[in-house]
Amino acid sequence: MAKELPIIATSTSETVSQQPEKSVYSRVFCQRENSPPLRLLIDFLKARGLAPITPPGIDESALDEWAWVRIALGYHRDRQPIQLFCVRDRGSYKDVFEQEQALFLELLSAHDGVESELVRSYLSLSRFILTTRMVEKDMTDEGFDFNGWILEFYQEQCNGIVQIDNHGFYSPQGELIIDMSVSVED
């Protein structure tokens, strides 16, 4: 059973009565059987000169767990952290994995060509999906870059393909190969 890691509590001056904040989602559909331990991601980010902020009081041994479900990683103390979710083709969140996989396979059915066949193949062979969620109004260029490094890590380490809502699917070289700029809504 996967451990559920804590989400960083965020402080915000907005009141509860306001509308929920719009989020930006991105995903990496990964073919590797297991997600790497979070410590490898954190080391990858640090090697790029970034300083990821982990949840306060997190048990260090949790960072060595491969079967994690969610965590928040901060990129700046004055900004809300990026939420990371990992759902797999087995276990507690298998239904969420299957729904996401089916949704994107259905959306891709409207596209044809070599690129869409490649993407459908990636999705069909996926073993887990790494999803990031960012609060759109709170993100800075630094935050988008931080998220990009997270996506790159999973793309490279887990034989994955990147999808960003309201954009589409990206090649390993970072080129938009399937434009889905109006296909996915929050």
C-alpha positions as CSV (number, residue, x, y, z in Angstrom):
1,M,0.0,0.0,0.0
2,A,1.4,3.4,-0.9
3,K,2.1,5.9,1.8
4,E,0.3,9.1,1.6
5,L,2.7,11.9,2.2
6,P,1.5,15.2,3.7
7,I,0.7,18.2,1.6
8,I,2.5,21.4,2.6
9,A,0.1,23.7,4.4
10,T,0.0,27.0,2.4
11,S,-0.7,30.3,3.9
12,T,-2.8,32.7,1.9
13,S,-4.5,36.0,2.5
14,E,-7.5,35.0,0.4
15,T,-10.7,34.2,2.2
16,V,-12.5,30.9,2.0
17,S,-15.6,32.5,0.5
18,Q,-13.8,33.4,-2.7
19,Q,-14.0,31.2,-5.8
20,P,-11.6,28.3,-5.9
21,E,-8.3,29.2,-7.6
22,K,-7.8,28.0,-11.1
23,S,-5.1,25.3,-11.4
24,V,-2.8,24.3,-14.2
25,Y,-2.3,20.6,-14.6
26,S,0.5,18.7,-16.4
27,R,1.2,15.0,-16.6
28,V,3.8,12.5,-17.6
29,F,2.5,9.2,-18.7
30,C,5.2,6.8,-17.7
31,Q,6.0,3.3,-19.0
32,R,8.4,2.4,-16.2
33,E,6.9,0.0,-13.7
34,N,7.5,2.1,-10.6
35,S,8.0,5.7,-9.8
36,P,11.5,6.6,-8.6
37,P,11.8,7.5,-4.9
38,L,11.2,11.2,-4.3
39,R,14.8,11.6,-3.1
40,L,16.0,11.1,-6.7
41,L,13.7,13.8,-7.9
42,I,14.9,16.2,-5.2
43,D,18.6,15.4,-6.0
44,F,17.9,15.9,-9.7
45,L,16.4,19.4,-8.9
46,K,19.3,20.3,-6.6
47,A,21.8,19.3,-9.4
48,R,20.1,21.9,-11.6
49,G,20.7,24.6,-9.0
50,L,17.2,24.6,-7.6
51,A,16.2,24.4,-3.9
52,P,13.1,22.3,-3.6
53,I,11.2,22.9,-0.4
54,T,9.8,19.7,1.2
55,P,6.8,19.6,3.6
56,P,7.9,20.6,7.1
57,G,8.3,17.7,9.5
58,I,8.4,15.1,6.7
59,D,10.0,11.8,7.7
60,E,13.2,11.6,5.7
61,S,12.6,7.8,5.1
62,A,9.4,8.7,3.2
63,L,11.6,10.3,0.5
64,D,13.1,6.8,-0.2
65,E,9.6,5.3,-0.8
66,W,8.8,4.4,-4.4
67,A,5.1,3.9,-3.8
68,W,4.3,7.5,-2.8
69,V,0.9,9.0,-3.7
70,R,1.2,12.8,-3.3
71,I,3.5,15.5,-2.0
72,A,3.9,19.2,-2.4
73,L,7.2,20.6,-3.4
74,G,7.9,24.3,-3.0
75,Y,10.1,26.4,-5.3
76,H,9.9,29.7,-3.4
77,R,8.8,30.4,0.2
78,D,6.4,33.2,-0.8
79,R,4.6,31.0,-3.4
80,Q,2.3,28.1,-3.1
81,P,4.0,24.7,-3.7
82,I,3.4,22.5,-6.7
83,Q,1.3,19.5,-5.9
84,L,2.6,16.2,-7.2
85,F,0.3,13.1,-7.5
86,C,1.3,9.6,-8.6
87,V,-1.4,7.1,-9.6
88,R,-0.5,3.6,-10.8
89,D,-2.1,0.8,-12.9
90,R,-2.4,-1.1,-9.6
91,G,-3.3,-0.3,-6.0
92,S,-5.6,2.1,-4.3
93,Y,-5.8,4.7,-7.1
94,K,-6.0,2.3,-10.0
95,D,-9.4,3.6,-10.9
96,V,-8.0,7.2,-11.2
97,F,-5.2,5.9,-13.4
98,E,-7.7,4.1,-15.6
99,Q,-10.0,7.1,-15.9
100,E,-7.1,9.5,-16.8
101,Q,-5.7,7.0,-19.3
102,A,-9.1,6.4,-20.9
103,L,-9.9,10.1,-21.0
104,F,-6.7,11.0,-22.9
105,L,-7.0,8.0,-25.2
106,E,-10.5,9.2,-26.1
107,L,-9.3,12.8,-26.7
108,L,-6.5,11.4,-28.9
109,S,-9.0,9.5,-31.1
110,A,-9.8,12.9,-32.8
111,H,-6.2,13.1,-34.0
112,D,-4.5,11.1,-36.7
113,G,-1.0,10.7,-37.9
114,V,2.3,9.3,-36.8
115,E,2.5,11.5,-33.7
116,S,-0.9,10.6,-32.4
117,E,-0.2,6.9,-32.9
118,L,3.0,7.3,-30.9
119,V,1.2,9.1,-28.1
120,R,-1.6,6.5,-28.0
121,S,1.1,3.8,-27.8
122,Y,2.8,5.6,-24.8
123,L,-0.6,6.0,-23.0
124,S,-1.6,2.4,-23.6
125,L,1.7,1.1,-22.2
126,S,1.8,3.5,-19.2
127,R,2.2,2.0,-15.8
128,F,1.8,5.2,-13.8
129,I,0.9,8.9,-14.3
130,L,2.7,11.7,-12.6
131,T,0.5,14.8,-12.3
132,T,1.5,18.2,-11.2
133,R,-1.0,20.9,-10.1
134,M,-0.1,24.6,-9.8
135,V,-2.3,27.5,-8.8
136,E,-2.3,29.6,-12.0
137,K,-2.4,33.1,-10.4
138,D,0.4,32.3,-8.0
139,M,2.9,30.9,-10.5
140,T,5.9,32.8,-11.7
141,D,8.4,32.0,-14.4
142,E,10.5,30.4,-11.7
143,G,7.6,28.1,-10.8
144,F,6.9,27.1,-14.4
145,D,10.6,26.3,-14.9
146,F,10.6,24.3,-11.7
147,N,7.6,22.3,-12.9
148,G,9.3,21.8,-16.3
149,W,12.3,20.2,-14.5
150,I,9.9,17.9,-12.6
151,L,8.3,16.9,-15.9
152,E,11.7,16.4,-17.6
153,F,12.9,14.1,-14.7
154,Y,9.9,11.8,-15.1
155,Q,10.1,11.9,-18.9
156,E,13.7,10.9,-18.9
157,Q,13.8,8.5,-15.9
158,C,10.5,6.7,-16.6
159,N,10.2,6.6,-20.4
160,G,7.4,9.1,-20.3
161,I,5.6,11.5,-22.5
162,V,4.5,15.0,-21.3
163,Q,1.0,16.4,-21.5
164,I,0.1,19.9,-20.4
165,D,-3.6,20.9,-20.2
166,N,-4.7,23.5,-22.7
167,H,-1.6,22.8,-24.7
168,G,-1.1,19.1,-25.7
169,F,1.5,16.5,-25.8
170,Y,5.2,17.2,-26.1
171,S,8.1,15.3,-27.7
172,P,11.2,14.5,-25.6
173,Q,12.8,17.5,-27.3
174,G,10.1,19.8,-25.9
175,E,8.2,20.3,-29.2
176,L,4.4,20.3,-29.2
177,I,3.5,17.2,-31.2
178,I,-0.2,17.0,-30.5
179,D,-2.0,20.3,-30.1
180,M,-4.9,20.0,-27.7
181,S,-5.2,23.7,-26.8
182,V,-9.0,23.5,-26.5
183,S,-9.6,19.8,-25.8
184,V,-9.0,19.7,-22.0
185,E,-10.8,21.9,-19.5
186,D,-10.3,22.0,-15.7
